[in-house]
Structures are given as C-alpha cells and as structure tokens.
C-alpha cells in the first residue's frame, strides 16, 4: 500500500481497501435483515408453510453461526485475502441462484450456502483490518468505520427490503449480486497478498467437532418451539458432548483450531457476551416488531421498514466517530452507556397498543436503539481484538461473530415461544411479554458492562500503585 496504516493520513489505496471490506460486511449484514420484510411475499409466491418459511431466515443463520469459528481459523491458516475473495465469489453465485429459485427447499439451500460464505468473509475481513492497522488510534478508527457499515447494513437492510419487496421479493436476493462481483474485482487489485501461516497444522478433528456442535446447537434452538421436549433434550445433550469432545481434542493436539488460552482474555469474553446480548435481544425485538406492525396494525412492508429508518440513519451517521471516543474514554464506558440505551429503547416499546404514537413510542424507541448500536457495536469489535496476536485475529473475529449469531438464534427462539404462547385473549399481552424478554436481556448486559468498567478502574489503580512503588524505590 502507498501509505502506512500508522500514518495520521491514509492514502487512497488504504482507504480503498477499507471501503471494500466495509461494503462486503454491509452485504453480509443486509442478508441477515433484508429477507425479513419479504417473507410474506415469498410465502405467497412459493406456497411455503409457516414452519418451512422460518428456514429462509434460519438456514442463513445455521450456515453462518455454525461455520464462523472454522471460517476465522481458516483465514489465519490459508491466507486472509484468498479466503475472503473465494467466499465472496460463492456469496455472489448463491445470491443469484436464490433470486431465481421457484422451489422453497432450493431457496433455503441457497440461503444456507450464503450463510456459509458469510461465515468466511466476515472474520476474514475483520482480521484483514486488525492485521493491517496497528493497535491503537489507527485500528480503532478503522474498526469504528467497519463496524458502522455492519450495523448500518443490518438496520438499513429493513428499509431497503421494504422498497425492493414493493417491486418483487426476488430483488432482495439479486440486488447484492452486481455489488459483490464489483467488490470481487476490486479486491483482486487492492488487497495485499498474505502468505498462509506456517505456524499451525490443520486440526481436522477439532474443526469437525466444533462445526458439528455449532450447527446442531443452532438447529436445536431454531427447532425447539416445534420439537418435542425429549428431542430437544437429546439434541442438547449431543451438543454438550460434542463441545466436551472438542475441548479434549484442543487440549491434546499440537496445533489446535482454537487455542483455549485465548479464552483467558477477560475483555474478549466480555465482548463476546456483550454481542450475544446486543444482537440476540435486537433480533428478538425485530421479529416481534415485524409481527406487531404488519400483522396487528396492518402496516405495509414499506411502512414497517420506514419505522426502523431513524435507528439506521443514526447508526450510519455516528458510528464512524466511535473510534475517537474509544481512544478517549475506553470501550467499557461506551458499552455501558450503549447497553443502558438498549434497555431503555425496549422499555419504551412496552407501551405497544393498537394506536401507537410515533412521537412518544416509535421515534424515541428507535432513536434509543440507534444510539445503542452506534456506541456498542464498534466498541465490542475494538475490545474483542485488542491485545490479540496477529496470527489469532481471525480466531478472535470468528469467536465474536459466532457469539452474535448463536445469541441471535437462542433469543429469537425464546421470544418466538413467548409470542406464540397465547396466554391471553389480547395479543398485545404477548407482544409486551416478548419485548420484556429483550429488555431483561439488555438489563443483564448493563451488569456485564459495569464489570468491565470496574475491571478497567482496578487495572488503572494497580498500574498507578506499581508506578508509585517504582518512584519510591528510585
């Protein structure tokens, strides 16, 4: 590249590479949220049942969440550029096929393949950034911009889906294709070649066990509302057994897929828990909001999408500045404020009724959720990768993204069960109960975030004490 990532001012090539990675993350995030508004049109056109329709969403989550750890480590071992571009090409092909399908089963299969491709592009892109930009202000700035694009894609995907669904649901699948192909061509020119790692072998057994565990975990959670208790229990036992086997394998093999010592990083663990809470609670809330706006209030797809616009715009405008705030205050305070805003946003939506006020419920609630994403999402990415060696950046990225996807699947299953429980004649009772689930989870996030502030304060106090002792010795 023509300029160093350590420089205060980045050159055009460096900015171009960062923009490319941001565009691909934006596409990945779009795919998570964009299909939601189009589901009723897909169901009507392809004649899918409600139970099979959920797999249009869950198939993507299954491939994404199930293979993220493998995707992150593969990027470390085989080369980040190679893995990123290969997965991007697969994403483009799967998107095109999904838009052309006339069979529900084949559409779900295409979504599953797209999820797999995203499981390799997302951690590879994040690890390219963290190995290109030096830890500190430069990396924080790059990660803030990168995270803003991911959060914006997730939020604005709903709005874009509402517009495209008015034309035809297939456009929600086809639209990303030309963008992905252009990104592929640009990536071949802009991304620096990196050599595969020579410091690790291929942990085939570890990869097989953790991938099987993640796939089965996501599948079990998604199917839990409709499966029998015995089947769910047996699946949970199988997941636990696979995880135990994975840990045993990782402790014995010479070159583990996941170095278990990385889990001793308290900031990394808090970041992973934080993303489970942020993404999980929001996915659950978004599902409830879609049912509330469209099924109960009778809003159109476009009207529903526009309700989420304030949050998306707020994230897009402010998230890029989070790097400077992280430099000044640290990530822990930003996460604490963000999770507090998240819980407050859900609390506002507990006012749901048959004639909601835009001024007192919809707008302030969405603004609070937008503030939460703008503060928390970039901060979690910065915190999760700080202090991690370059050769394990892909692993750290994969762990973080896996937490978000698995958290989303788990909370969505809980929220769906609460929403469909039918505890009373008034459906608003179930809507409030389901939103309460997200609010409680966000409240737990506040507690986790406060432990990060306490840990940070204690570390500073210990450092000051050590410095004082040094001066006394001198």
N, C-alpha and C positions, 0 to 999 in steps of 0.2 A: 504494500500500500504506500501511497505517496507521502503520508504523514503518520506520525506515531500516535497511538491511542493515548500516550501520556501527555501529548500536547494540549494546551488550552483550547486551540482552534483545530478542528479536524478538517482534513482535506475532503475533496469531492468524492474520491473513491471510498474512503472510510464511511462517509455519510451514505453513499450509495449502498454499500454492503449492509449497513444497519437498517436502512429503509427496506431493503429486500427481505431481511429476516422479519421485520415488523409486518410486512404485507402477508407473508406466509402464516405468521401467527394469527393475524387478523382473519385470514381464511379459515384456519382451524377453529377459531372462536365462533365465527359465523356459522359454521356447520353444526356446532353444539346447539345454538339457539334458533337458527333460521327455520328449521323444519317444523318447529313447534306450532307456529301460526298456520302453517299449510296443512296440518294433519287432517282437519275436516274435509278439505278438498281432495286429499289423497284417498281418504276412506271412501268418499262418494264415487270417485273415478275408478278405483281399482276394486271396489266391492269388498274391502277388508273388514273383518270383525274388529271389535274394540280391543280384544285380547291380542290379536295379531298386530294391530296398529301401534301398540306401545313399543313393539320391537323395531319400528322405524327409528325411534329415538334410542331405545336400549341397545340395539345392535351396534350403533356407533360407540356408545359408552362401553360396551363389552369389549370391542376391539381396542379402543383407546386405553381404558383403565387396565385391561388385562395384560397389555404388552409394553406399557410405558417403562417399566424397570429394564426390560430387555432392550428396548429402544435406546435408553440412555446409556447403558453399558456398551451396546454395540457401537454407538457413536465414538466412545472412548477408544475402543479396540480396533475398529476397522477404518477410522477416519471420519471426522465430523462432516466435512464437505461431501464426501462420497455418500454417506448415509442420508444426509439431508436432501441432496439432489435426486437420489434414487427414490426416496419416499415421496418426494414432491411429484415426480412423474407418475407414480402409482396413484396418488391422490387425484391428479387430473383425469386419468383414464377412468377411475371408479366414479368420479363425479359425472362424467359424460354418460357412462353406462346407466347410472341411477336415473338420470333425466330421460332416458329412452325406454326404461322398463315399463311393461304393461302387466306385470305379474307381481303381486305383493311379496312373495317369497324371494324372488330375484332382487327386488328393490331392497329388502332387508339385507340380503347378501352383499349388495353393493355398498350399503351403509356400513356393514361390518368391515369390509375391506378399506373403506375410507377411514374408519376408526383406527385400524392397524397402521395405515400410512401416517396418520397424525401422531400416533404413539412414537414414531421415529423422527418426524420433522420437529415436533415441539421441543424435546430435550436436546436434540442436535443443534437447533437454532439457539437455544439458551446457552448451551455450552460453548458455541462459537463466540458468542458475545463475551462470556466470562473469561475465556482464554485469550481474547483479542484486546480487551480493555483492562488495564491494571486496576487492582482492587483499590477502592477509594473514590474520590470525586468523579473520575472518568467513568468507572464502571457503574457507579450509582446513577450517573446521568444517562448512560446508555440503557441500563435496566429500567429506569423510570419511563423512558420513551418506549421501550419494548413492551413493558407491562401495560402501558396506556393503550397500545394498539390491541393487545389481547382483551383487556377489559372493554374497550370501545367496540371491538368486534362482537363480543358477547352481548353487549347492551343494544348496539345499533342493528344487530342481526334481526332482532324482532321487528324493527321498523322497516328494514329492507324487505324482510319476508312478507310483511303486510302489503307493501307496494307490488312485489313480484307475484304474490298469490292472486291479486286482482287481475293480472294478465293470464296466469296459469301456474299451477304448482310446480311444473317441470322446470320453470326458470329458476327456482330456488336451488336446483341441482346443477343446471347448465351454466348459470352465471359465473361461478368460480373457475370454470374450465379455461377460458382465454387468459384470465389473470394468472392462473397457475402456470400456464405454458410460457407466458411472458417472463414470469419470475424464474422459471427454469433456465431460459436462455440467458437472462441477466446474471443468474447465479453462476453459470459456467464461466462468465467473464470476470466477475467481481470477487468471488470468494477465493481466498488463498488456499492452495493445496496444503493439506496436512498429512503427515505420514501416519500410518497405523501404529498403535502402541506396541512396543516390543517388550513391555514390562509385564504383560499378563497373558496367560493362556486362555483357552476357551472353556469355560465352566459349563459344559453341556448339561450335566445333571442338575446343577443349580438353576440354570435357565429354564429347564423343563419343569422343575418342581414349582418355582415361584410363578411362572407363567400360568401353569395349571391352577395354582392356588388363587391367583388374581381373577382368572377367567371364571372359575367356579364360584368365587365369592360374589362377583358382580352378578352372575347368573342367578345365584341363590337369593340375593337381595331383591332383584327385579321380579323373580317369580314368587317370592314369599307371600304376597297378598292373595294369590290364587292357588298356591300349592297347599297340600295337607301339612299339618304340624309335623308328622313323622318324616315326611320327605324333606322338609326344611331342616329339621334337626339332624337327619343323616347327612345332608349336604354340608351343614355347619361343622359337623364332626370331621368330614372328609377335608374341608378347608383347613381346619386346625391341624390335622395330621400332616397335610402337605406342607404347612408352614413350619411345623416342628422338623420334618424331614429336611426342609430347605436349610434351616438353621444348623442342623447336624452336618449337612454337606458343606456349608460355607465354613464351618469351623475346622474341617479336615482337609479340604482341597488346597492345593498350593496357590492357585490363582482364582480366588472366589469371585463370583459375579458381583456380589455385594460385600464389601469389606465391613464386617459388623462393627468395627471400631468407629466407623463414621457416625454411628448412632449414639456415640458418647457426646456428640456436639449438642449442647443444650439449645443454642439458637436454632440449629437445624430442626430439632424435634419440635420446638415451639412454632417454627414457621410451618411445618407440616400439619400440626394440629390446627393452627390458625387458618390454613387454606381449607381443611376439612370443614371448619365452622363457616367460613365465608362462603365458599362455593356450595357446600351442602345446604345451608339454610336458604340461600338465594334460589337455587334450583327448585327446592321445595316450594318456596313462596311463589316463584314464577308460574309453576304448574297450577297452584291454587288461583292465582290472579287470572290466568287464562280461562279457567273454568268459570270464575266469577264474572268477568267482563263479558265473555261471549255467551256462555250457556244460561246464566241467570239474568244478566242485564240485556242480552241480545245485541251487544255491540258487534260491529263488523271486524274483520281481521285488521283492516287499516286503522280503525278507531282504537282497537286494543293495542296495536303496535305503537301508535302515537302517544298512548298513555305512558309508555316507557321511555319516550324520547327525552324528557328532561334529565333523567338519570344518565342516559347515554351521552348526551351533549356535555354534561358536567364532567364526566369521566374523560371524554376526549379533550376537553379544553384544559383541565387542571392536572391530569396525571403526569404530564411531562415535566412538571415543576417539582415533583416529589423527590427527585434526586437531590436537589439543593436543600430541601427540608430535612432529608435524611442525613446529609452531611452536617447540618447544623444541630439537629436535635437527637439524632439517632433513630433507628427504626422502631424501637419499643414504644416510645410515646405516640408515634403516628399510628401504630397498630391499635393502641389502647383507645385513642380518640375515634379511630375508624370503626372499631367494633361497637363502641358506645353509640355512634351514629347509626350503625346497622340495627342494633336492638331498638333504638328509638323509631326508626323507619317502620319496622314491623309493628311496633306498638300503635303507631298512627293508623295503620291499616286494620287494626282491630275494630275500628269504627264502621266496618262494612255494613251497608244496608241496601235497600232496593233503590234508593235515590242518593247515591254518593255525591258528596260535594267536591268539586275539582279544587276549590280554594282551600278547604280545610282538611282534606284527606289525600286525594290523588297527587296533587302537586307537591305539598310538603313531604309526603311519604316518599315519593320518588326522588326528591332532592336529597333527603337524608340518606337514601340508599346509594345515590350517586356519590355523595361525599364519602361514604364508607368504602366504596370500591376504589375511588381515586386515592385515598390515603392508604388503604390496607394492601391492595394487590401488589403495587410496586414495592412496598416495604417488605412484604413477605418474600418476594423474589430476591431482594437485596440481602435480607437476613439469611435466607437458606443457602446462599452461595458464598457468603463471606467467610474467609479463612479456610476454604476447601481447596486442596491442591488441584492444579490444572488437570492432572490425569484422572481426577474423580469428579470433575464438574458435570459431566454427562450423567453420572450416577446420582449426584445431588439433585440435578434437574429432574431426572426420572422419578426420584422419590417424591419430590414436591408435586409434580403433575399427577402422579398416581394417587396421592392423598386427596387432591381435589376431585378427581374423577370418582374414586371409590366413595368419598364422602358424599358427593352428589347423589350417587346411586342409593346409598343407605338412607339418607334423609328423605329422598324422594319416595322411597318405599314406605317409610314411616308416615309421611304426610299423606300419601295416597290412601293408606289404610285408615287413617283418621278421617279423611274427607269422605270416604265411601262407607263409613261405619253406620251412618243412618241412625244416629242416637235420638233424633227428634224430628217432629213434623216440619220445622222451619229449617230449610237448607242453610240459612245464614249461621245457625249454630255450629254446623260442621265446618263452614268456612272459617269462622273465628277460631275454632279448636285447631284446625290445621295451621293457621297463621301463628297461633300460640306456640306450636312446635318450633317453628323457625325462630320466634322471639326468645324462647328458652335456650335454644342452642346458641344464639347470639350472646345471651347473657353469660353463658359458660365461657364464651370467647373473651369477654371482658375480664373475667377472672384469670384466664391464661395469659392475657396481655399484661395484666398488672404484675404477674410473677416475673415477666420479662423486665419490667421497669425496676422491680426490687432487686433482681439479679444484677442488672446493669449498675444500680446505685451501690450495691455491695462490692462489685468488682472495682468501681472507681474508688471507694473508700479504702479497699485493700491496697490498691496501687498508690494512693496518697500516703498511706501508712508506711509502705515499703520505701517510698521516696524520702519521707521524714527520717526513717531509720538510717538511710544512706547518708543524709546530711549530718546526722548526729555522729555517725562513725567518722566522717571526714573532719 
